[in-house]
Amino acid sequence: MFSDESNFTKHLRLHSNENPFKCPVCNKSFSNKSYFNKHLFLHSNEKPFKCSQCIKSFSDKWTLKRHSLVHSDVKPFNCAVCNKSFSRKSHLKSHLLLHSNAKP
């Protein structure tokens, strides 16, 4: 159930793969105007979200929040081989390559 027709229309786009909002810079398409607007901001070099711990800046709040884990002791991703801990899952995945014979 939806409170108004515009929300229902937005929801239907998820099922139809309709993406009417197309980025003029990279041609990526979006079903939702707010996601599209957020994406457009990434093409600008504006980075208004500044880390209070270091000199880094970010274009969106979520990326700043993820970055802030680097400055904390929160490291929930543990290597099952050597017990080293990481703040990001992607860092653990990169680390695991050291324990494998894979040469990507």
C-alpha positions in Angstrom: 0.0 0.0 0.0 1.2 3.5 -0.8 0.1 6.8 0.5 0.0 8.5 -2.9 0.3 7.6 -6.6 3.8 9.0 -7.1 5.2 6.6 -4.5 3.4 3.8 -6.2 4.8 4.8 -9.5 8.4 4.9 -8.1 7.8 1.4 -6.6 6.6 0.0 -10.0 9.9 1.2 -11.6 11.7 -1.3 -9.5 9.8 -4.2 -11.1 9.9 -2.9 -14.6 13.6 -1.9 -14.7 12.5 1.5 -15.9 15.3 4.0 -15.3 14.1 7.4 -16.6 16.8 9.5 -14.9 20.0 9.3 -17.0 23.3 10.9 -16.0 24.6 13.2 -18.8 28.2 12.6 -17.7 28.5 8.8 -17.5 25.1 7.6 -18.9 24.3 5.6 -15.8 20.5 5.4 -15.3 18.4 5.5 -12.2 14.8 4.7 -11.3 14.7 7.2 -8.4 15.3 10.9 -8.8 16.9 11.3 -5.4 19.5 8.6 -6.2 20.1 10.3 -9.5 20.7 13.6 -7.8 23.0 12.0 -5.3 24.9 10.4 -8.2 25.3 13.8 -10.0 26.9 15.2 -7.0 29.7 12.6 -7.3 30.7 14.1 -10.7 31.3 17.5 -9.1 34.5 17.7 -7.2 32.7 19.1 -4.1 33.5 17.2 -0.9 31.7 19.0 1.9 31.9 16.1 4.4 35.2 16.5 6.2 36.8 14.0 8.6 37.4 15.5 12.0 40.4 13.2 12.6 42.4 13.8 9.4 42.5 15.9 6.2 40.2 13.7 4.1 36.9 15.0 2.6 34.0 13.1 1.0 31.2 13.8 -1.3 28.6 12.1 0.8 27.9 11.4 4.5 27.8 7.7 4.2 31.4 7.5 2.8 32.6 9.7 5.6 30.9 7.5 8.2 32.6 4.4 6.6 35.9 6.2 6.6 35.6 7.1 10.3 36.0 3.4 11.2 39.6 3.7 10.2 40.2 6.0 13.1 38.3 3.8 15.6 39.3 0.5 17.2 36.2 -1.2 15.7 37.5 -4.0 13.4 34.7 -6.5 13.0 36.2 -8.4 10.1 38.7 -11.1 11.2 41.0 -13.3 9.2 40.3 -16.9 9.9 43.9 -17.8 9.1 46.0 -15.3 11.1 43.4 -13.5 13.3 44.3 -10.1 11.9 41.3 -7.7 12.1 40.0 -5.1 9.6 37.5 -2.2 9.7 36.2 -3.0 6.3 35.2 -6.3 4.6 36.9 -5.2 1.4 40.2 -4.9 3.3 39.8 -8.4 4.7 39.1 -9.8 1.2 42.3 -8.1 -0.1 44.2 -9.5 2.8 43.0 -13.1 2.2 44.7 -13.1 -1.1 48.0 -13.1 0.8 47.1 -16.5 2.2 46.1 -18.0 -1.1 48.0 -19.0 -4.2 45.9 -16.7 -6.3 47.7 -14.1 -8.4 45.0 -11.7 -9.7 
